[in-house]
Amino acid sequence: MNKTEPRTLAGTMELLPSEQILFNQMKQKIENTYQKFGFLPLNTPILELSEVLLAKAGGETEKQIYRFTKGDTDLSLRFDLTVPLSKYVAKNYGNLSFPFRRYQIGKVYRGEKPQKGRYRELYQCDIDIIGDEELDIINDAELPSVIYTIFKELGFDDFTICINNRKILNGLFENINQKENATDILRIIDKIEKIGKEAVIKELQDLNIEEKSVQKIIDFITTKGTSDEKIQMLESLDIDNKTYAKGVEEIKQVVKYIRLFGVPENNFKVDLTIARGLDYYTGTVYETFLNDYRELGSVCSGGRYENLAQYYTDKKLPGVGISIGLTRLFYKLNELNLIKAQQKSISQVLIIPMLENLEKPIALATDLRKLGIKTEIYLNNKKLKAKMKYADKLKIPYVIVIGEDEISTNKIKVKNMETGEEEICTLDASEIIMKIQ
């Protein structure tokens, strides 16, 4: 028989058990935080009808969508979690309570050229707050509190949530007669962190923007100072534009409420370079950076949009949301040794039977599981040394050996595999728990 080489498709992540345990722990911490803030779970299909999924797609996005037919049905794999959310809210509008607060953690698929740190299949962790006709600006200030809580839970202290408002930038562009170039300008200045100021200037000049206006844009987005100083600067500029004025007022309110939500000053700031190049965003925008590892790029991004489901309904559904690309984040943190996969097993106790009749070992394992203890039984016929080696290799914290003597005396030894210490107790699960906690 010809053997097929066992290969994993490039651009997908496949982890060893210890790494998968760590990945799952990160995912669980994010999900637990979303739930703490009252977000409701949602799980939309990975497969969607192409006409639904592609209703708002175009350009590069459409090129990267996996699309195929099965029989007479035109299908696509979801590219993100926002378009399925749009469909879901429009379809279920009458059954939802607004503001609708949902979280979704799931895989999305992108037909990108696989390369280091970029994936075809990846986990996204999203939250969104959707309003019916309107959504108060205070919601924009709550999301940085969620971001702050998540990254503290993940073990980080030195990170910054950078905040801006697209209305401020759009108002500036209108003021310097560059409204028609606004989308291109936003995409260019959004790259300043990656390509640097000089490259941004060059790309702006390539749009045939006059030198004076280019310099005004650069001076504006690179303004130094505290968040309050930047807001004061924004208010002092002679820019007579309603969009601009609205953006300045919104960012003032967002900063005010972020402080009320308890986010420390050193973990957020107004950053006028943050643009989020997508046309999608219309107000507040966020990007989050680990300060000592800026090369990672933004580890959590998002913002405010005016109408979530405009391609599916005439109802105005404004919203604000954030997304964490967990697959990419995990890969980058692992690559930099900022996280370590040390846990090789999820079992807390390994029961090793040394007799043919497994009634008592199985009963004890069942009792321990009922009390919430992750318990494994070694069921293969090996010598005791091999069984202990198995426990040691997987770093299972506690081992209980059960033989004929243990059953006849109703006494067992609970061995701490790290210290080597043994404690004697009965075959009662509740007593054993006292020895391992």
FENKA-V427801 format. One record per pair of residues at least 12 apart in sequence whose C-alpha atoms are under 10 Angstrom apart, sorted by the first residue. I is the first residue (numbers start at 0). J is the second residue. Records with the same first field share a line. If there is no record, write none. Layout:
I=J / J
//
This chain:
8=113 / 119 / 120
9=112 / 113 / 114 / 115 / 117 / 118 / 119 / 120
10=108 / 109 / 110 / 111 / 112 / 113 / 114 / 115 / 116 / 117 / 118 / 119 / 120 / 121
11=108 / 113 / 117 / 118 / 119 / 120 / 121 / 326
12=116 / 118 / 119 / 120 / 121 / 122 / 326 / 327 / 330
15=340 / 343
16=340 / 342 / 343 / 344 / 345
17=339 / 340 / 341 / 342 / 343 / 344 / 345 / 393
18=329 / 333 / 338 / 339 / 340 / 341 / 342 / 343
19=340 / 342 / 343
20=340 / 341 / 342 / 343 / 344 / 345
21=329 / 338 / 339 / 340 / 341 / 342 / 343
22=325 / 326 / 329 / 330 / 338 / 340
24=153
25=149 / 152 / 153 / 325 / 329
26=104 / 122 / 123 / 124 / 153 / 325 / 326 / 329
27=104
28=148 / 149 / 150 / 152 / 153
29=104 / 124 / 125 / 145 / 146 / 148 / 149 / 150 / 152 / 153 / 323 / 325
30=102 / 103 / 104 / 124 / 125 / 126 / 149
31=149 / 152
32=145 / 146 / 148 / 149 / 150 / 152
33=100 / 101 / 102 / 103 / 124 / 125 / 126 / 145 / 146 / 148 / 149
34=101 / 102
35=145 / 148
36=100 / 141 / 142 / 144 / 145
37=100 / 101 / 102
38=99 / 100 / 101 / 102 / 103 / 126 / 127 / 128
39=99 / 100 / 101 / 102 / 103 / 126 / 127
40=100 / 101 / 102 / 103 / 104 / 126
41=84 / 87 / 100 / 101 / 102 / 103 / 104 / 105 / 126
42=80 / 83 / 84 / 101 / 102 / 103 / 104 / 105
43=77 / 80 / 83 / 84 / 86 / 87 / 103 / 104 / 105
44=76 / 77 / 80 / 83 / 105 / 106
45=75 / 76 / 77 / 78 / 79 / 80 / 83 / 105 / 106 / 107 / 108
46=65 / 66 / 74 / 75 / 76 / 77 / 78 / 83 / 107
47=66 / 73 / 74 / 75 / 76 / 77 / 83
48=66 / 68 / 72 / 73 / 74 / 75 / 76 / 77
49=64 / 65 / 66 / 67 / 68 / 72 / 73 / 74 / 75 / 76 / 77
50=73 / 74 / 75
51=74 / 75 / 82 / 83 / 85 / 86 / 310 / 311
52=64 / 74 / 75 / 76 / 77 / 78 / 79 / 82 / 83 / 85 / 86
53=75 / 77 / 78 / 82 / 310
54=82 / 86 / 309 / 310 / 311
55=82 / 308 / 309 / 310 / 311
56=78 / 82
59=111
60=78 / 109 / 110 / 111
61=78 / 109 / 110
62=109 / 110 / 111
63=78 / 108 / 109 / 110 / 111 / 112 / 119
64=76 / 77 / 78 / 79 / 107 / 108 / 109 / 110 / 111 / 119
65=77 / 78 / 108 / 109 / 110 / 119
66=110
75=108
76=106 / 107 / 108 / 109
77=106 / 107 / 108 / 109
78=106 / 107 / 108 / 109 / 110 / 119 / 120 / 121
79=105 / 106 / 107 / 108 / 109 / 121 / 122 / 123 / 125 / 322
80=102 / 103 / 104 / 105 / 106 / 107 / 122 / 123 / 124 / 125 / 126 / 322
81=103 / 125 / 126 / 127 / 307 / 308 / 320 / 322
82=307 / 308 / 310
83=308
84=101 / 102 / 103 / 127 / 129 / 307 / 308
85=129 / 306 / 307 / 308 / 309 / 310 / 311 / 312 / 316
86=307 / 308 / 309 / 310 / 311 / 312
87=308 / 311
88=129 / 307 / 308 / 311 / 312 / 316
89=307 / 308 / 309 / 310 / 311 / 312 / 313 / 314 / 316
90=308 / 311 / 312
92=131 / 312 / 314 / 316
96=129 / 130 / 131
97=128 / 129 / 130 / 131 / 132 / 133 / 134 / 316
98=127 / 128 / 129 / 130 / 131 / 132 / 133 / 134 / 135 / 138 / 316 / 317 / 318
99=127 / 128 / 129 / 130 / 131 / 318
100=126 / 127 / 128 / 129 / 130 / 318 / 319 / 320
101=125 / 126 / 127 / 128 / 129 / 320
102=124 / 125 / 126 / 127 / 128 / 320 / 321 / 322
103=123 / 124 / 125 / 126 / 127 / 322
104=122 / 123 / 124 / 125 / 126 / 322 / 323 / 324 / 325
105=121 / 122 / 123 / 124 / 125 / 325
106=119 / 120 / 121 / 122 / 123 / 124 / 324 / 325 / 326
107=119 / 120 / 121 / 122 / 123 / 324
108=120 / 121 / 122
109=121
115=327 / 330 / 331
116=295 / 326 / 327 / 328 / 329 / 330 / 331 / 334
117=326 / 327 / 330
118=326 / 327
120=326
121=324 / 325 / 326 / 327
122=323 / 324 / 325 / 326 / 327 / 328
123=322 / 323 / 324 / 325 / 326 / 327
124=299 / 321 / 322 / 323 / 324 / 325 / 326
125=299 / 300 / 301 / 320 / 321 / 322 / 323 / 324
126=142 / 145 / 301 / 319 / 320 / 321 / 322 / 323
127=142 / 301 / 302 / 303 / 318 / 319 / 320 / 321 / 322
128=142 / 303 / 316 / 317 / 318 / 319 / 320 / 321
129=303 / 304 / 305 / 306 / 307 / 316 / 317 / 318 / 319 / 320
130=305 / 306 / 307 / 315 / 316 / 317 / 318 / 319
131=306 / 314 / 315 / 316 / 317 / 318
132=305 / 306 / 314 / 315 / 316 / 317 / 318
133=305 / 306 / 315 / 316 / 317 / 318
134=303 / 305 / 316 / 317 / 318 / 319
135=317 / 318
136=249 / 250 / 252 / 253 / 256 / 282 / 283 / 303 / 319
137=249 / 252 / 253 / 254 / 255 / 256 / 257
138=253 / 256 / 257 / 303 / 318 / 319 / 320
139=249 / 250 / 252 / 253 / 254 / 256 / 257 / 282 / 283 / 284 / 285 / 302 / 303 / 318 / 319 / 320
140=162 / 250 / 252 / 253 / 254 / 255 / 256 / 257 / 258 / 259 / 260 / 262 / 283 / 319
141=253 / 256 / 257 / 258 / 259 / 260 / 261 / 262 / 319
142=257 / 260 / 285 / 301 / 302 / 319 / 320 / 321
143=159 / 160 / 161 / 162 / 253 / 254 / 257 / 258 / 260 / 261 / 262 / 266 / 267 / 285 / 286 / 287 / 299 / 321
144=160 / 256 / 257 / 258 / 259 / 260 / 261 / 262 / 263 / 267
145=260 / 262 / 321
146=159 / 160 / 262 / 285 / 286 / 287 / 298 / 299 / 300 / 321 / 322 / 323
147=159 / 160 / 261 / 262 / 263 / 266 / 267 / 287
148=262
150=287 / 289 / 298 / 299
153=338
154=337 / 338
155=289 / 337
156=265 / 266 / 289 / 290
157=265 / 266 / 288 / 289 / 290 / 291 / 292
158=265 / 266 / 267 / 287 / 288 / 289 / 290 / 291 / 292 / 293 / 298
159=263 / 264 / 265 / 266 / 267 / 268 / 286 / 287 / 288 / 289 / 290 / 297
160=262 / 265 / 266 / 267 / 268 / 269 / 270 / 285 / 286 / 287 / 288 / 289 / 297 / 298 / 299 / 300
161=266 / 267 / 268 / 269 / 270 / 271 / 272 / 273 / 284 / 285 / 286 / 287 / 288 / 297 / 300
162=226 / 250 / 253 / 254 / 267 / 268 / 269 / 270 / 271 / 272 / 273 / 274 / 283 / 284 / 285 / 286 / 287 / 300 / 301 / 302
163=246 / 247 / 249 / 250 / 253 / 268 / 269 / 270 / 271 / 272 / 273 / 274 / 275 / 282 / 283 / 284 / 285 / 286 / 302
164=243 / 245 / 246 / 247 / 248 / 249 / 250 / 253 / 269 / 270 / 271 / 273 / 274 / 275 / 280 / 281 / 282 / 283 / 284 / 285 / 302 / 303
165=185 / 242 / 243 / 246 / 247 / 250 / 271 / 273 / 274 / 275 / 276 / 278 / 280 / 281 / 282 / 283 / 284 / 302 / 303
166=241 / 242 / 243 / 244 / 245 / 246 / 247 / 249 / 250 / 280 / 281 / 282 / 283
167=233 / 240 / 241 / 242 / 243 / 244 / 245 / 246 / 247 / 248 / 249 / 250 / 271 / 282 / 283
168=181 / 184 / 185 / 216 / 219 / 220 / 242 / 243 / 246 / 247 / 271 / 272 / 273 / 274 / 282
169=181 / 182 / 184 / 185 / 240 / 242 / 243 / 246 / 281 / 282
170=238 / 239 / 240 / 241 / 242 / 243 / 244 / 245 / 246 / 247
171=215 / 216 / 219 / 238 / 239 / 240 / 242 / 243 / 244
172=184 / 185 / 212 / 215 / 216 / 243
173=238 / 239 / 240 / 242 / 243
174=212 / 237 / 238 / 239 / 240 / 242 / 243
175=208 / 209 / 211 / 212 / 213 / 215 / 216 / 238
176=208 / 212
177=208 / 212
180=203 / 206 / 207 / 208
181=278
182=276 / 277 / 278
183=202 / 203 / 206 / 276 / 277 / 278
184=199 / 202 / 203 / 206 / 208 / 213 / 216 / 274 / 276
185=272 / 273 / 274 / 275 / 276 / 277 / 278
186=199 / 274 / 275 / 276 / 277 / 278
187=199 / 200 / 201 / 202 / 203 / 274 / 275 / 276
188=200 / 202 / 203 / 216 / 217 / 220 / 271 / 272 / 273 / 274 / 275 / 276
189=271 / 272 / 273 / 274 / 275 / 276 / 277
190=272 / 273 / 274 / 275 / 276
191=220 / 221 / 272 / 273 / 274
192=272 / 273 / 293 / 294 / 296 / 297
193=293 / 294 / 296
196=217 / 221
197=217
199=213 / 217
200=213 / 214 / 216 / 217
201=213
203=216 / 217
216=272
217=272
219=232 / 233 / 271 / 272
220=270 / 271 / 272 / 273 / 274
221=270 / 271 / 272
222=270 / 271 / 272
223=269 / 270 / 271
224=268 / 269 / 270
225=264 / 268 / 269 / 270
226=250 / 251 / 254 / 264 / 267 / 268 / 269 / 270 / 271
227=251 / 254 / 255 / 268 / 269
228=269
229=268 / 269 / 270 / 271
230=247 / 248 / 250 / 251 / 254 / 269
231=247 / 251
233=246 / 247 / 248
234=247 / 248
245=282
246=281 / 282 / 283
249=282 / 283
250=269 / 282 / 283 / 284
251=269
253=283
254=267 / 268 / 269
266=287 / 288 / 289 / 290
267=285 / 286 / 287 / 288
269=285
270=284 / 285 / 286
273=285 / 286
274=286 / 302
275=300 / 301 / 302
278=304
279=302 / 303 / 304 / 305 / 306 / 307
280=301 / 302 / 303 / 304 / 305 / 306 / 318 / 319
281=302 / 303 / 304 / 305 / 306 / 317 / 319
282=302 / 303 / 304 / 305 / 319
283=301 / 302 / 303 / 304 / 319 / 320
284=300 / 301 / 302 / 303 / 304 / 319 / 320 / 321
285=297 / 299 / 300 / 301 / 302 / 303 / 320 / 321
286=298 / 299 / 300 / 301 / 302 / 321 / 322
287=299 / 300 / 301 / 323
288=300
292=331 / 332 / 335
294=331
295=327 / 328 / 331 / 332 / 335
296=328
297=323 / 324 / 328
298=322 / 323 / 324 / 325 / 327 / 328 / 331
299=321 / 322 / 323 / 324 / 325 / 328
300=320 / 321 / 322 / 323 / 324
301=319 / 320 / 321 / 322 / 323
302=318 / 319 / 320 / 321 / 322
303=317 / 318 / 319 / 320 / 321
304=316 / 317 / 318 / 319 / 320
305=317 / 318 / 319
306=318
307=319
341=393 / 394
342=393 / 394 / 395
343=392 / 393 / 394 / 395
344=390 / 392 / 393 / 394 / 395 / 396
345=373 / 374 / 375 / 393 / 394 / 395 / 396
346=372 / 373 / 374 / 375 / 376 / 390 / 393 / 394 / 395 / 396 / 397
347=372 / 373 / 374 / 375 / 394 / 395 / 396 / 397 / 398 / 435
348=364 / 367 / 372 / 373 / 374 / 375 / 376 / 390 / 395 / 396 / 397 / 398 / 399 / 413 / 414 / 415 / 435
349=364 / 373 / 374 / 375 / 376 / 377 / 386 / 387 / 389 / 390 / 395 / 396 / 397 / 398 / 399 / 400 / 413 / 414
350=363 / 364 / 374 / 375 / 376 / 377 / 378 / 386 / 390 / 397 / 398 / 399 / 400 / 401 / 413
351=375 / 376 / 377 / 378 / 379 / 383 / 386 / 387 / 390 / 398 / 399 / 400 / 401 / 402
352=376 / 377 / 378 / 379 / 380 / 383 / 386 / 399 / 400 / 401 / 402 / 403
353=377 / 378 / 380 / 381 / 382 / 383 / 400 / 401 / 402 / 403 / 404 / 405
354=380 / 401 / 402 / 403 / 404
355=380 / 402 / 403
356=402 / 403
357=376 / 378 / 401 / 402
359=401 / 402 / 406 / 426
360=376 / 377 / 399 / 400 / 401 / 402 / 406 / 426
361=375 / 376
362=426 / 428
363=376 / 426 / 427 / 428 / 431
364=376 / 428
365=428
366=427 / 428 / 429
367=427 / 428 / 429 / 431 / 432
368=428
369=428
370=428 / 429 / 432
371=432
372=428 / 432 / 435
374=395 / 397 / 398
375=395 / 398
376=398 / 399
377=389 / 390
383=400
386=398 / 400
387=400 / 416
390=416
391=416 / 417
394=416 / 417
395=415 / 416 / 417
396=414 / 415 / 416 / 417 / 418 / 435
397=413 / 414 / 415 / 416 / 417 / 419 / 420 / 421 / 434 / 435
398=412 / 413 / 414 / 415 / 416 / 421
399=411 / 412 / 413 / 414 / 415 / 421 / 426 / 431
400=412 / 413 / 414
401=426
405=425 / 426
406=425 / 426
408=425 / 426
409=424 / 425 / 426 / 427
410=423 / 424 / 425 / 426 / 427
411=423 / 424 / 425 / 426 / 427 / 431
412=424 / 425 / 426 / 431
413=425 / 431 / 432 / 434 / 435
414=434 / 435
415=434 / 435
421=434
422=434 / 435
//
